[in-house]
Amino acid sequence: MNFVKKEIAELKGNPFTQIGEDWYLITAGTKEHYNTMTASWGFMGVMWGKPTFICAVRTNRYTYSFMEESEVFTLCFFEKAYRPALQFCGTKSGRDHDKAKETGLTPIEIDGVMAFAEASRIFVCKKCYSEMMKEEAFTESAVYDKWYGTDPLHKQFFGEILAVYEKE
Ligand SMILES: Cc1cc2nc3c(=O)[nH]c(=O)nc-3n(C[C@H](O)[C@H](O)[C@H](O)COP(=O)(O)O)c2cc1C
């Protein structure tokens, strides 16, 4: 699998493009029972003195229940060739599809957490805080209406980044 563990300080790239334009997969659960979904919202930075990644998962995603039940999760980033796979994982639900089988992605365990062999970078995260967004916390009702007029709110999952792996 030729993943090499990296220090946070060694990471390269722009988080806005890596998250918002290139997208990534959020994966949680066990080898026997896990799920993955595409995300293009999120944050990487520092929280409570630790390298931290924050994901926002709507409560109607199948992945949501896995995030609720799991103490750890992974975030997998890919080269552009995997865009169709990420498109699939972001438009189909694991309730109805075997996403790994249908995309050709290879599920692997890394540090005991599920991820994908084809990723170019994997963050292994430990859930340290989670919080539902609240309608009353929005300062602009237009933003709330645009994103949550018909769809449920997101829950934010903060993950302490325990390890980062990259392909050599
Ligand atoms: C580019 C892209 C980005 C997405 N970003 C998010 C996100 O940040 N949070 C979220 O809850 N859903 C996001 N989604 C939607 C989920 O990936 C989608 O609903 C998925 O089918 C959920 O799968 P699941 O039901 O197996 O969990 C995104 C979808 C796409 C295509």
The ligand as an SDF file (V2000), in Angstrom:
LIG
                    3D

 31 33  0  0  0  0  0  0  0  0999 V2000
  -19.1420   17.2040   -4.0120 C   0  0  0  0  0  0  0  0  0  0  0  0
  -20.0380   16.7590   -2.8970 C   0  0  0  0  0  0  0  0  0  0  0  0
  -19.8250   17.2580   -1.6220 C   0  0  0  0  0  0  0  0  0  0  0  0
  -20.6330   16.8860   -0.5390 C   0  0  0  0  0  0  0  0  0  0  0  0
  -20.3640   17.3730    0.6950 N   0  0  0  0  0  0  0  0  0  0  0  0
  -21.1330   16.9940    1.7460 C   0  0  0  0  0  0  0  0  0  0  0  0
  -20.8300   17.4580    3.0500 C   0  0  0  0  0  0  0  0  0  0  0  0
  -19.8260   18.1650    3.3110 O   0  0  0  0  0  0  0  0  0  0  0  0
  -21.6720   17.0880    4.0570 N   0  0  0  0  0  0  0  0  0  0  0  0
  -22.7590   16.2830    3.8350 C   0  0  0  0  0  0  0  0  0  0  0  0
  -23.4950   15.9710    4.7710 O   0  0  0  0  0  0  0  0  0  0  0  0
  -23.0340   15.8020    2.6030 N   0  0  0  0  0  0  0  0  0  0  0  0
  -22.2520   16.1220    1.5500 C   0  0  0  0  0  0  0  0  0  0  0  0
  -22.4950   15.6340    0.3200 N   0  0  0  0  0  0  0  0  0  0  0  0
  -23.6310   14.7080    0.1150 C   0  0  0  0  0  0  0  0  0  0  0  0
  -23.3300   13.2530    0.4930 C   0  0  0  0  0  0  0  0  0  0  0  0
  -22.0490   12.8420    0.0450 O   0  0  0  0  0  0  0  0  0  0  0  0
  -24.4150   12.3650   -0.1700 C   0  0  0  0  0  0  0  0  0  0  0  0
  -25.6760   12.7150    0.3420 O   0  0  0  0  0  0  0  0  0  0  0  0
  -24.1420   10.8870   -0.0210 C   0  0  0  0  0  0  0  0  0  0  0  0
  -24.9440   10.1950   -0.9650 O   0  0  0  0  0  0  0  0  0  0  0  0
  -24.4090   10.3630    1.3720 C   0  0  0  0  0  0  0  0  0  0  0  0
  -24.1560    8.9850    1.3810 O   0  0  0  0  0  0  0  0  0  0  0  0
  -24.6310    8.0160    2.5450 P   0  0  0  0  0  0  0  0  0  0  0  0
  -26.1500    8.0940    2.6090 O   0  0  0  0  0  0  0  0  0  0  0  0
  -24.1150    6.6820    2.1250 O   0  0  0  0  0  0  0  0  0  0  0  0
  -24.0030    8.5320    3.8090 O   0  0  0  0  0  0  0  0  0  0  0  0
  -21.7060   15.9830   -0.7640 C   0  0  0  0  0  0  0  0  0  0  0  0
  -21.9280   15.4740   -2.0580 C   0  0  0  0  0  0  0  0  0  0  0  0
  -21.0890   15.8440   -3.1070 C   0  0  0  0  0  0  0  0  0  0  0  0
  -21.3180   15.2560   -4.4790 C   0  0  0  0  0  0  0  0  0  0  0  0
  1  2  1  0
  2  3  1  0
  2 30  2  0
  3  4  2  0
  4  5  1  0
  4 28  1  0
  5  6  2  0
  6  7  1  0
  6 13  1  0
  7  8  2  0
  7  9  1  0
  9 10  1  0
 10 11  2  0
 10 12  1  0
 12 13  2  0
 13 14  1  0
 14 15  1  0
 14 28  1  0
 15 16  1  0
 16 17  1  0
 16 18  1  0
 18 19  1  0
 18 20  1  0
 20 21  1  0
 20 22  1  0
 22 23  1  0
 23 24  1  0
 24 25  2  0
 24 26  1  0
 24 27  1  0
 28 29  2  0
 29 30  1  0
 30 31  1  0
M  END
$$$$
